[in-house]
Amino acid sequence: MTSAGALTFTSTAVIALATSLSVRPLLLRLKILDVPTHRSSHTAPVARGGGLAPVVTIALGILLFVATDEAPSERTFLVFMAVVVAAGLLGWFEDSRGVSAGKRAAAHLLIGGAGVGALAAGRPTAWWLITVAAVAVAAYINVANFMDGINGISGMHGLVVGTTLGALGRIEGVHWLAVIGGVLGLAFAGFLTVNLGGRVFLGDTGSYALGAACALGAIAAAMDGVPLLSVIAPLTIYLADTGVTLTRRVLRGDRWAEAHREHVYQKLVDGGWSHLRCAVVVSLFTATAGGLGVAHALGGLAPLWVVLPLGALSAAYLGLPRMSAWGSHRAFGVERTRS
């Protein structure tokens, strides 16, 4: 690790803690609160918009590195930072004022298109690939937003995905990815210090920024030669949960965008799991998926032997609510027999 990298990571960790500890008083002063609804996993109003902390941390961490290192990938750093900040600002407006669904969707596509277009400038990239990548960024912003429903789950996702991308950067010799992955992971790890206890929520500010960071980081890495399967791997569990849940709702004729409690993690919490237990289990599945991606990058696993385990892992994750319910019923039956 270079001296610039060590300084960046140390400073990012300090900034992450400082911003996370100071964001709640600001949100309370501004009266930006998350009021519980039937979809919520909490019962009392909580400050929302805490994602401002990791957004500021990511921006400052990247700026510090660019200022202290001879970064040949300076454009990638700045484009990544701009996209994360733009997504966070959109989320901030949604948290503080509200933004119509149509305007949000258009803004997500605009952010994704601008980010991917800026990264692709000067590269021989087909226009349809840029379009697909832009839609992918917009889609994962929504995926991260849908999955941000319990304490700790998004912070841990940022930590795991960031760590995985950072590891892939070191393996493949993609310097900017190693730095950005570390900054991303540290930014969301810092937020866990105030989020695990439910004192403050990421809000759309943080979930939009998280989704944009994960998706654009993966796309930019693939553009620089990191195996596509490796960068998709840590996103698999979130994609499986959201994709299957929305598909079921559409097939039933439900309004897919309407608030609900049908995600796997929501069913687990409704089944009696604590927020912490659920967030840790989801993150362990994500980390395992990311590990498969890392193994593929190291050359230890052929594509087929990554895809098949990822499919099995996703299926096991999707089956958790049923397995948990079966275990509970079995335990209840044993208890009744004993009594």
PAKEGU-513584 format. One line per 2 residues: for each residue x, y, z of C-alpha. Coordinates in Angstrom, 3 decimals, padded with zeros to 6 digits. Layout:
<pts>
X,Y,Z | ...
</pts>
This chain:
<pts>
000.000,000.000,000.000 | 001.308,003.455,-000.899
001.646,006.218,001.675 | -001.211,008.033,-000.083
-003.364,004.933,000.253 | -002.569,004.500,003.945
-003.309,008.177,004.607 | -006.557,007.937,002.657
-007.836,004.863,004.487 | -006.872,006.180,007.928
-008.460,009.558,007.241 | -011.560,007.945,005.729
-012.083,005.850,008.866 | -011.835,008.957,011.063
-014.142,010.968,008.798 | -016.657,008.100,008.692
-016.884,008.002,012.482 | -017.029,011.784,012.852
-019.741,012.320,010.242 | -021.800,009.364,011.454
-021.773,010.618,015.046 | -022.669,014.180,014.056
-025.366,013.544,011.440 | -028.197,012.578,013.838
-028.317,015.928,015.706 | -028.454,017.706,012.335
-031.341,015.556,011.115 | -033.274,016.025,014.361
-032.764,019.782,014.127 | -034.098,019.731,010.563
-036.931,017.392,011.658 | -036.186,014.852,008.931
-037.818,011.761,010.387 | -038.904,008.340,009.159
-042.476,007.816,010.369 | -043.433,004.108,010.602
-045.885,002.611,008.094 | -047.216,-000.921,007.563
-044.065,-001.669,005.521 | -041.684,-000.479,008.242
-039.645,-002.702,010.533 | -039.587,-000.063,013.289
-042.354,001.288,015.515 | -041.288,004.848,016.411
-040.129,007.855,014.350 | -036.380,007.791,013.662
-034.068,010.353,012.065 | -033.589,009.538,008.381
-031.139,010.868,005.834 | -028.135,009.578,007.771
-026.690,008.479,004.451 | -025.350,012.006,004.280
-022.468,010.717,006.442 | -021.148,008.004,004.077
-021.728,010.269,001.046 | -019.573,013.015,002.568
-017.023,010.418,003.684 | -016.705,008.907,000.204
-016.339,012.325,-001.409 | -013.678,013.509,001.044
-011.816,010.197,000.948 | -011.576,010.265,-002.842
-010.595,013.932,-002.964 | -007.873,013.307,-000.390
-006.420,010.435,-002.392 | -006.489,012.333,-005.687
-004.775,015.283,-003.986 | -001.986,013.187,-002.435
-001.287,010.550,-005.093 | -000.239,010.665,-008.721
-003.452,008.990,-009.823 | -003.417,007.953,-013.489
-007.118,007.078,-013.141 | -008.079,010.496,-011.797
-011.090,010.710,-014.117 | -012.469,007.422,-012.799
-012.121,008.655,-009.213 | -013.881,011.936,-009.957
-016.666,010.365,-012.039 | -017.316,007.817,-009.283
-017.402,010.554,-006.663 | -019.713,012.749,-008.759
-022.180,009.910,-009.332 | -022.275,008.944,-005.647
-022.789,012.577,-004.610 | -025.481,013.118,-007.264
-027.358,009.999,-006.165 | -027.021,011.065,-002.532
-028.328,014.557,-003.280 | -031.354,013.115,-005.071
-031.983,010.929,-002.038 | -031.581,013.939,000.246
-034.296,015.806,-001.644 | -036.513,012.729,-001.359
-035.830,012.434,002.385 | -036.359,016.126,003.126
-039.000,017.238,000.612 | -040.232,014.325,-001.444
-039.759,013.738,-005.174 | -042.376,012.243,-007.504
-041.812,008.683,-008.721 | -041.502,009.790,-012.332
-038.878,012.407,-011.559 | -036.940,009.938,-009.396
-036.877,007.342,-012.171 | -035.738,009.916,-014.723
-033.043,011.175,-012.361 | -031.779,007.631,-011.703
-031.414,007.042,-015.440 | -029.765,010.428,-015.918
-027.252,009.739,-013.145 | -026.506,006.279,-014.514
-026.224,007.512,-018.090 | -023.977,010.435,-017.206
-021.691,008.272,-015.085 | -021.344,005.423,-017.559
-021.035,007.839,-020.475 | -018.220,009.725,-018.748
-016.368,006.483,-018.025 | -016.845,005.228,-021.590
-015.626,008.464,-023.201 | -012.585,007.705,-025.335
-013.181,003.946,-025.161 | -014.419,001.832,-028.101
-017.701,001.001,-026.352 | -020.914,000.169,-028.234
-023.775,002.588,-027.556 | -026.110,-000.234,-026.567
-023.670,-001.413,-023.907 | -023.573,002.101,-022.478
-027.382,002.123,-022.450 | -027.567,-001.254,-020.709
-024.973,-000.174,-018.148 | -026.838,003.086,-017.458
-030.063,001.153,-016.849 | -028.123,-001.244,-014.607
-026.947,001.652,-012.420 | -030.494,003.019,-012.172
-031.826,-000.453,-011.393 | -029.324,-001.156,-008.618
-030.034,002.211,-007.029 | -033.594,000.943,-006.635
-032.437,-002.502,-005.510 | -030.388,-000.962,-002.698
-033.348,001.233,-001.787 | -035.754,-001.729,-001.642
-033.331,-003.723,000.500 | -032.751,-000.911,003.007
-035.448,-001.874,005.476 | -033.752,-003.007,008.694
-030.933,-001.768,010.885 | -027.467,-002.658,009.645
-028.326,-004.385,006.382 | -027.208,-001.577,004.052
-024.156,-000.615,006.090 | -022.994,-004.218,006.019
-023.736,-004.445,002.292 | -021.547,-001.420,001.638
-018.796,-002.903,003.802 | -018.900,-006.322,002.106
-019.213,-005.057,-001.473 | -016.543,-002.413,-000.892
-014.154,-004.978,000.581 | -014.794,-007.360,-002.315
-014.218,-004.679,-004.949 | -011.078,-003.585,-003.124
-009.765,-007.154,-003.112 | -010.534,-007.524,-006.818
-008.664,-004.286,-007.472 | -005.558,-005.618,-005.756
-005.775,-008.998,-007.498 | -006.213,-007.493,-010.960
-003.809,-004.601,-010.418 | -006.569,-002.009,-010.868
-005.271,000.646,-008.484 | -008.304,002.926,-008.443
-010.627,000.001,-007.631 | -008.545,-001.038,-004.627
-008.780,002.517,-003.285 | -012.454,003.109,-004.038
-013.409,-000.295,-002.629 | -011.617,000.507,000.616
-013.170,003.965,000.877 | -016.649,002.571,000.187
-016.277,-000.152,002.795 | -014.939,002.201,005.469
-017.621,004.822,004.816 | -020.440,002.361,005.472
-018.616,000.594,008.304 | -018.489,003.930,010.105
-022.224,004.395,009.668 | -022.897,001.050,011.336
-021.789,002.584,014.647 | -025.005,004.619,014.784
-027.297,002.506,012.621 | -027.077,-000.893,014.308
-028.953,000.436,017.315 | -031.580,002.105,015.146
-030.616,005.641,016.193 | -030.560,006.934,012.620
-031.483,005.514,009.211 | -029.635,005.846,005.905
-032.771,007.081,004.197 | -032.871,007.465,000.440
-029.765,009.653,000.723 | -027.683,006.652,001.687
-029.461,003.858,-000.184 | -029.336,005.740,-003.501
-025.641,006.494,-002.987 | -024.950,002.882,-001.985
-026.691,001.492,-005.057 | -024.925,003.917,-007.380
-021.521,003.194,-005.813 | -021.886,-000.591,-006.027
-023.215,-000.606,-009.592 | -020.877,001.996,-011.068
-017.893,000.498,-009.259 | -018.696,-002.915,-010.752
-019.233,-001.516,-014.260 | -016.068,000.599,-014.196
-014.096,-002.405,-012.943 | -015.399,-004.546,-015.806
-014.408,-001.786,-018.249 | -010.855,-002.021,-016.887
-010.618,-005.770,-017.371 | -011.830,-007.209,-014.071
-013.893,-010.352,-014.869 | -017.567,-009.421,-015.193
-018.643,-012.463,-013.204 | -016.362,-011.424,-010.344
-017.868,-007.944,-009.996 | -021.453,-009.178,-010.321
-020.974,-011.895,-007.686 | -021.240,-009.692,-004.540
-024.437,-008.125,-005.921 | -026.131,-011.488,-006.515
-028.030,-011.861,-003.232 | -029.573,-008.385,-003.353
-030.480,-008.952,-007.017 | -032.040,-012.344,-006.230
-034.137,-011.020,-003.340 | -035.408,-008.006,-005.261
-035.802,-009.756,-008.616 | -037.785,-012.722,-007.303
-039.917,-010.572,-004.997 | -040.895,-008.108,-007.728
-041.497,-010.899,-010.252 | -043.910,-012.609,-007.860
-045.782,-009.370,-007.291 | -046.065,-008.642,-011.013
-047.294,-012.181,-011.758 | -049.963,-011.799,-009.060
-051.078,-008.531,-010.588 | -049.912,-006.441,-007.607
-048.533,-002.949,-008.075 | -044.814,-003.725,-008.044
-043.779,-000.278,-006.792 | -046.257,-000.251,-003.902
-044.865,-000.597,-000.371 | -044.888,-004.189,000.892
-043.170,-006.620,003.248 | -042.406,-009.513,000.927
-038.614,-009.371,000.681 | -036.767,-012.296,002.238
-035.205,-010.139,004.948 | -038.620,-008.690,005.859
-040.166,-012.146,006.150 | -037.331,-013.230,008.430
-037.849,-010.241,010.727 | -041.610,-010.837,010.726
-040.826,-014.448,011.634 | -039.033,-013.367,014.793
-035.451,-012.724,013.708 | -033.742,-009.669,015.173
-032.536,-006.948,012.817 | -028.923,-007.751,013.681
-029.264,-011.478,013.095 | -030.994,-010.928,009.774
-028.499,-008.306,008.574 | -025.548,-010.518,009.509
-026.993,-013.565,007.731 | -027.794,-011.596,004.565
-024.269,-010.173,004.639 | -022.708,-013.613,005.125
-024.510,-014.797,002.001 | -023.265,-011.707,000.159
-019.717,-012.244,001.426 | -019.804,-015.881,000.298
-020.989,-014.793,-003.147 | -018.241,-012.182,-003.243
-015.719,-014.835,-002.249 | -016.714,-016.876,-005.291
-016.065,-013.817,-007.431 | -012.637,-013.350,-005.863
-011.804,-017.031,-006.409 | -012.758,-016.645,-010.066
-010.468,-013.618,-010.412 | -007.619,-015.584,-008.851
-008.099,-018.228,-011.519 | -009.159,-020.912,-009.090
-012.705,-021.339,-010.424 | -013.948,-021.642,-013.986
-017.066,-019.573,-014.837 | -019.402,-022.579,-014.616
-018.179,-023.355,-011.099 | -018.976,-019.811,-010.072
-022.396,-019.583,-011.716 | -023.657,-022.893,-010.299
-022.702,-022.137,-006.664 | -024.091,-018.600,-007.021
-027.388,-020.091,-008.178 | -027.421,-022.573,-005.302
-026.486,-019.845,-002.829 | -029.287,-017.602,-004.097
-031.785,-020.467,-003.886 | -030.719,-021.227,-000.314
-031.096,-017.565,000.611 | -034.546,-017.325,-000.974
-035.593,-020.413,000.970 | -034.566,-019.018,004.361
-038.065,-017.850,005.427 | -039.549,-021.287,004.737
-036.685,-023.091,006.484 | -036.929,-020.717,009.446
-040.685,-021.220,009.713 | -040.273,-025.007,009.475
-037.669,-024.913,012.227 | -039.936,-022.801,014.442
-042.943,-025.082,013.927 | -040.808,-028.143,014.616
-039.415,-026.613,017.811 | -042.944,-025.624,018.887
-044.168,-029.165,018.226 | -041.355,-030.674,020.280
-042.092,-028.262,023.130 | -045.785,-029.165,023.083
-044.902,-032.879,023.142 | -042.657,-032.363,026.168
-045.328,-030.398,028.009
</pts>
